Each structure stands twice: as C-alpha cells, then as structure tokens.
Amino acid sequence: MTEYQYGVAKAAEIQGLSGRELLRAIIEGKLPQALISQHNTFWIVEVGDGAAVFEGETGPHLCNPAGTVHGGWTLTLIDSAAACAGHSLLPAGVGYTTIETKGNFSRPILPTTGRVRCEGRVIAQGRQIISAEATVKDAQGKLLAHGTSTLMVLAPRA
C-alpha cells in the first residue's frame, strides 16, 4: 500500500491552481490527501477532465454491527469520486459543495473484499450545478454500488 501524507493544504499552496491541478498535486504527493481519506482508507488516485478515481481498502474498521462494510463508507466514497470529478472542471479559486448524494448498493461489501475502485464522472455541468455519477467495483470488476452526486458551484473567494 502506498504511504500518503494527510492534512489540509494551506491557502498559499493552492492559490492559482485549477481544480484539476489541485487534485493532480494531491495524487503526486505535492499536497496532502484529505484527512477523511486516512480514517476511511480510501484515496484519490487518478484525475482527468470531468473524471476522478478513488481506491479504497476494506477492513473490520469499516464494519457495521452486522459485520459488513457500513453503507455510509460506500456512500462517502461515491460522493468523493463524483465531487472530485466535478472539481476537476473548476477554475482556480472556484469551489463546490455537495447538495445531494444518492447511492444504490448492488452487493454486500465485506471487510475481506479488499481493494475497491470508485470511478466518478461528470454527466452534466451548468454554471451553478454539476451532476456526476460514480461506480464502485471490486478487484474482479464486479459492481458493488453506484450513485450520483449533485454539486453546487461556489463563487470565487476574495
């Protein structure tokens, strides 16, 4: 498993970076992975125009009382990939926030499932709203879950 640094980038480090450039800097290790990634054992690993890929490792630390991986982990993974796909299209200084994320679970994810891959892609981009979808698959390519996120584009900060 790759060793990542985690934290929050300083404003001076991200100033002037487009969304895609910022995400690329995270992947390249020039900026830290998000703190939520450390606790949830998932990370952004690829970014393109309107696309982002996360990979995650399942384990007992993600289980609900029934012994399967909690659906909230999967939904957070879907939102992360879909939101970063949207972020990849934004210019420097423009942010976003999730309005809604919906998910559908196709099969149980077990603590022994191992590495999963979540691919997000933008399906519609407006001035204020971006819609994106994401799929979660296991190492054999079986669909585990899929969902959508709606993002609100935020005005540039002064």
Residue pairs with C-beta under 8 A, 6 or more apart in sequence:
1 57
2 43
4 29
4 32
4 33
4 37
4 38
4 43
5 29
5 32
5 33
6 32
6 33
6 34
6 35
6 37
6 38
7 32
7 35
8 32
8 34
8 35
9 22
9 31
9 32
13 31
14 22
14 25
14 31
15 92
15 93
16 92
16 93
17 25
17 92
18 90
18 91
18 92
19 86
19 87
19 88
19 89
19 90
19 91
19 94
20 47
20 48
20 49
20 87
20 88
20 89
21 92
22 31
22 87
23 44
23 47
23 52
23 84
23 87
23 88
24 47
25 31
26 32
26 33
26 34
26 44
27 44
27 45
27 46
27 47
33 43
33 44
34 80
36 76
36 80
37 43
37 44
40 56
40 62
40 73
40 76
40 77
41 56
41 57
41 58
41 59
41 61
41 62
42 54
42 55
42 56
42 57
42 77
42 80
42 118
43 54
43 55
43 56
44 52
44 53
44 54
44 80
44 81
44 84
45 53
45 54
45 55
46 52
46 53
47 53
47 84
47 88
48 88
49 88
49 89
50 85
50 86
50 88
50 89
50 121
50 122
50 125
50 132
51 85
51 88
51 119
51 120
51 121
51 122
52 81
52 82
52 84
52 85
52 87
52 88
52 119
52 120
53 81
53 117
53 118
53 119
53 120
54 77
54 80
54 81
54 84
54 117
54 118
54 120
55 115
55 116
55 117
55 118
56 73
56 77
56 115
56 116
56 118
57 114
57 115
57 116
58 69
58 109
58 110
58 111
58 112
58 113
58 114
58 115
58 116
59 111
60 111
62 69
62 70
62 73
62 111
63 69
63 70
63 111
64 70
64 71
67 110
67 111
68 108
68 109
68 110
68 111
69 108
69 109
69 110
69 111
69 113
71 103
71 105
73 109
74 103
74 105
74 109
74 136
74 144
74 145
75 101
75 103
75 147
77 116
77 118
77 134
77 136
78 101
78 103
78 118
78 120
78 134
78 136
78 145
78 146
78 147
78 149
79 98
79 101
79 134
79 147
79 149
80 118
80 120
81 118
81 119
81 120
81 134
82 101
82 120
82 121
82 132
82 133
82 134
82 147
82 148
82 149
82 151
83 96
83 98
83 120
83 132
83 149
83 151
84 120
85 120
85 121
85 122
85 132
85 134
86 96
86 122
86 125
86 130
86 132
86 149
86 151
87 96
88 122
89 122
89 125
89 130
90 96
90 153
93 156
93 157
94 153
94 154
94 155
94 156
95 153
95 154
95 157
96 130
96 151
96 152
96 153
96 154
97 151
97 152
97 154
98 149
98 150
98 151
98 152
99 129
99 150
99 151
99 152
100 149
100 150
101 147
101 148
101 149
101 150
102 147
102 148
102 149
103 145
103 146
103 147
104 145
104 146
104 147
105 144
105 145
106 143
106 144
106 145
106 146
107 142
107 143
107 144
109 116
109 136
109 144
109 145
113 138
113 144
114 138
114 139
115 138
115 139
116 136
116 137
116 138
116 139
116 144
117 136
117 137
117 139
118 134
118 135
118 136
118 137
119 134
119 135
119 137
120 132
120 133
120 134
120 149
121 132
121 133
121 134
122 130
122 131
122 132
123 131
123 132
123 133
123 148
124 130
124 131
125 131
127 153
128 152
128 153
129 150
129 151
129 152
129 153
130 150
130 151
130 153
131 148
131 149
131 150
131 151
132 148
132 149
132 151
133 146
133 147
133 148
133 149
134 146
134 147
134 148
134 149
135 143
135 145
135 146
136 143
136 144
136 145
136 146
137 143
137 144
138 144
